[in-house]
Amino acid sequence: MDVRTCEINLNHWYVVAQSTEVTRQPIEVQLWHHSIVLYRDSKGKIHGLNNRCPHRQVKLSEGKVIENSLECAYHGWQFNGEGICTFIPYLNPTVNGGVLKNQALPKCKIDSYPVKEWDGFIWVFLGDKQVLISQQVKPMSISEWEHLNYIGTVSVIDCQAHFSFLIENLMDMYHGHLHNDYQAWTEAKLKELTTNEKEVKGVYEAKSYYKIDKIWSIYQLFFPRFRVLHSQPLTVSYCYPHWRSTLGEYFTIYCLFCPINLTHTKAYLIHFTSLNAFHRLHQLPRWFRQFIKDQLWGTAQTMLDGLVKQDIRMIEQEQQAYAQQFNHPTYEINPTIAAVQTMIKKQVKKEQLK
């Protein structure tokens, strides 16, 4: 089985948008060959439907929300959150005359998808709903999102490559050579690799440029001259289909995947800086701590966007090389890559056996 042509296991939750992106105005998102329309109803609940009106097959994302229903822009047909047609403006049996006088609503139904708003993101489940219920499948938890001791930054990854290239990039900490001034670590050495049915975990010993343990140390994020190298464990975990990493006690990073197709991957990279070392800060009123969290949001944007830009360039070159010579041998010495590829293939088999 060629890992570069592997499908995804649909029986997992995937991120398709940030919560702030979904309003009363419908939007289109894409997830593994599916075009999905997302919208909020009058109570703020998010719904996800197949983005295609059954009447003329146009995109429902170009319509609008009427109370709790989604109205098609073409002929005004309306659909509820379950995808059932509830209203057609020119099909009204109370109006006298016309050939449509007593005609019933068509029994058409659009596919609807389980949607969750969870830790700042919108998650969609495309798989078997019986599996979702019986196995109680949940989205990946991002506890730092609401926690007042963590300052977050989000960067969007959008690359023209198979998702396996991106997860291999994230699991291989030897590529810090690429990132120059953007990297937070150096001299990574793989010390431990463990795998099970749900996770591939690598533990590297590395040297970190940052140590956020005193109030003045926050300046390390902005001024390189304040940085001093010190040893820290660097962990990376592929919790299929998403990724999590920690650098010592001070930084946590997530990558939430949204594979579009075999050669297009979108993902959300979320970086958290911990303020746990500042004990006096924890004694301040909650509203003030929330204010600090909000004001410092996005402080790592330049670094994170710089990392993403450099990684995308390499990942897309890998995809292009594969497309040109898919049978050309590659040579890999980091065992985490083989473990990741095995995990992807096993998940494909699980999907096929459902």
N, C-alpha and C positions, 0 to 999 in steps of 0.2 A: 504493500500500500504506500503510495507516494504522499507524504505529509503535506506537500504543496497543493494537493488537489482534495484534501480532506474537507468534508462538510462540517458544520458545527452540530453539536448535540442541542436540539431545540428544547429539551426538557430542563432548561435553566433560565433564570431571569437575566435579561440583557438591558443595559442602559441605552436609551435612545435620545434623551434630552435632559437638560437641567430644568428643575422645577420652574425657574423664573422665565423659561422660554415658552411655557404653555399658558395661554390666557383664554379669554372668551373667543379670540380669533383663532380659527382652526389652523393647524400647521401640518405639513407633511414631514414625516421622518421615514428613514429606510432601515430595515433590518433583514439581512439574509434573503434577498430577492423579494421582499415584501415592502410595498408602499403602504404606510399606515397614516391615518389622519388622527391627530390628537386634539382634543378640545375640552374645556371646562364647562360644566352645566351651570345653572343658576345658583347652585349650592357650592360651587367650587370643585366638585368632584371631576376627576379626569377620566375620559373615555377614549378607547382606542378602537377604530374600525378600519376595515379594508378600505383603502383610499380609492374607491371606484363605485360610482353610482350604477346600480343594476339596470337603470333605464337606458342610458346612452354611453355608459362606461367612462364618463368624464371624472376628473378628480374632485372629490368632495371637499378637499382642503381649500378649494377656491370659493367655497360657499360661506355661510355664516351660521351662528348659533341663534336659534329662536327658543328662548326659555331653556328647556332641557333637550331639545332636538337639534339635529344638524340638518341644515337646508342646503340642497344642491343649487349651485348658481345658475344652472342651465334652465331647468323647468320648475324649480321650487319644490321638488319632492323633499319630504322631511323624514328623518330616521331617528329613532330613539337610541339610547346607549347600548341596547342589545342588537342594534342593526335592523330592527323591524320598521318597515314603512308605515308611518302613522298619519300622513296627510299628503294629499296632492291638491293644489289650489284650484285646478280646473275640473276636479272630480268631486262634485258636490250634489248629492241627491236632493237637497232642498231647493235647488234652483230648477225652475220649470223649463222644459224644452231642452233640446240638444241630445245627441246620441249617447252622452255619458251620464244621463240623468240618474239612473239607478245602478250604475256599474260599481262593483265592490273594489276596494283597494287590492292591488296585486299582492299575492302571497310570496313576495320576494324578501330575502333576508341577507344582509351583508355579514360577512364574518366579523365577529367582535373578539377582542383579545383581552386577557387578564392584564390589568395595568395597576401598578403600585407607585405611589409617591412616597419615596423612602430616602431619608438622609440627603435631601437636596437634589435628588435626581428622579427621573421618570423611568421606571423599569417595565419591560414588556415580556410576557411569556408566550412563545409561539407554539409550544409543544402540546403534549397530550394532557388535557385538563384533568383526567382521572389520575395521572401520575402526580400532577400538581397537588391534588387533594390527598391522595393516599400516602404520598411521601412527604407531605408538608414542606414542599420546596420553598425556600425563602431567598430573597436577595442577599447579597453580601452586606454585612453590617459595616457601617462607617461611623463608629461611635464618636470619633473626634469632630464630626460635622457640627454637632450642637454643643459639645463640651466647651466650656468657657476657657479652658486652659490651652486651647489649640488654635493657632492662627493659620488659616487656609489660603490656598491659591489653586486655581483651576486652569489648566491649559488643554486645549483640544488638539488631539492628534488626528490627522486626516491624511492617510497615505495610500497610494496606489500599489497595494501589495497584499498578499495573503496574510491572514492574521498570525500564522505560525512564525513569520519573520519578525513580527513585532514582539511576540512573547519571548522568542529566543533572545532578542536584543535586551529585553528587560531582565532576563534571568542571567545573562552573561556580564558579570561586573568587570571583566578584563578589558572592556572597550572604553573605560574611562579615559584612555589615551586620546580618544576622539574629541573630548569635550573641553579641553584646555581650561580656561578661566571659569567655565560654567559648572564644572564638576565639584561635588561636595566631599569627595573622597579621592584617595590615591593608594597605590601599592596593594590592591586587593589580592588575597590569596584564599582559594577555596579550602575550607577546613572540614566541612561536613556536608553530606548530601543524603537526604532521606526522602523516600517516596511511599505513598499508599494509594488507595483507590481514589482519593479526593484531592491529594495535594503532592506537589513536588517542592521541597524546601531545601534551599542552599544557604549555608552559613559561611560567610567570608570573614576573614580578619583583614581590616583595612585601617588606613590612617585618615581621620577626618580633619577637615579644615575648620570645623565649627565646634564650639562648646558653649551652649546657652545655659550657663549656671549662675551668672551674676547680671545685675541690671544693665551694666555697661556692655555686656557681651553681645547684646542684640545688634550692636554696631558692626559686628562681624559680617552681618548679612549685606551691609552696604559698603564697607571699607576693607579691602583685602589686607591692609597692613596690620589689622587687629587679629588676623587669623594665625593660629599656632597649631601645627600638626600634632595629633595625639591618636593613639590606637583606640579603635572602636569596632565592635562586631557589626557586620553588615549582613542582614538577612533578606532573602528574596523568596517569596512563596507564590507558586502558581496554584491557586485555589480555583480550579477550572470552573468557569471560563475567565476568571479575573485574576488580578495580581496585587500583591501587597509587599512592601519592603519597609525595613526600619534601619536607621543608622544610629546606633547607640540609643540613648534615651531621649534624644532631642528632635529627631525627624522621623516622620512616617509618610510614606507615599503609597497611593493606590492607583491602579490603572483599571478602569472599567471599560470592558470591550463592547463594541457595537459593530460586528462584522457585516459589511454590506453585501459582498459577494466574494468569489474566489480571488479576485485581484484588487479589492478595495476594502480597506479597514478604517473604521472610525473608532476612537476611544477617548476617554476623559482621564487625564492625569491630574491627580489631586495631591498636593503637597501640604503637609502640616508641620508647623514648628511648635514644639512643646514649650509651655511656660510653667511647667510643673515645679521647676526649681525655685520659683519666686513665691515663697510661702506667704509673705506679707500681702501680695496681690490677692491671694485667695480669701483674705479677711475683709476685703473691700465689698461694698454693696453689689449685689448681683447686676443691677442696672449699669453700674459703672464698668464692671468687668465685660458686660455685653458691648458697651460702647467701645472699649479698647479693642475687643475682638473685631468689631465692625470696622473700626478705623484702620486697623492693621491688615485687614483682608487684602490679599493680592500683593503683599510685600515681596514675595519671591517670584513675581511674574516675569521679570526680565530673565532671571536665571532659568526658570522652567521653560519659557518659550524658546530660549536659546538652545537648551538641551533637545527639545522636541524637533526644532528645525534641523539640527545636525543629525539626529537619529533618522528622521524621515528621509534625508538625502541618501544615507547608506542603505536603508531598508528598501527603498525604491530601486536602487541599483542592484540589489540582490534579486528582486523580482524580475527586473529586466534581463539580467544574466540568465536566470532560470528559464524565462520565456524563449530566449534565443538558443540555449543549449541545456534543455532540461535533464539530459542524461550525462552531463559533464560531472565528473566526480568532485566532491568537496572534501576537505580534510578538517576534522574537528577534534580538538583535544580536551575541551571542557565537558565533563560527563553530565552536567546539568542539561545540555542541549539534547542529548540522547534521551534523557528522562522525560523532558518536555515533549518530544516527538512521540514517545511511547504513550504518554498520557493522552495526547490528541487523538491518536489512532484508537485507543481503547474507548474513548468517548464516542467516536464514530460508530464503533461496533455496538455500543449500548443503544445508540439511536436506531441502528438498523434492526435490533432485536426487540424493539418496543412493541 
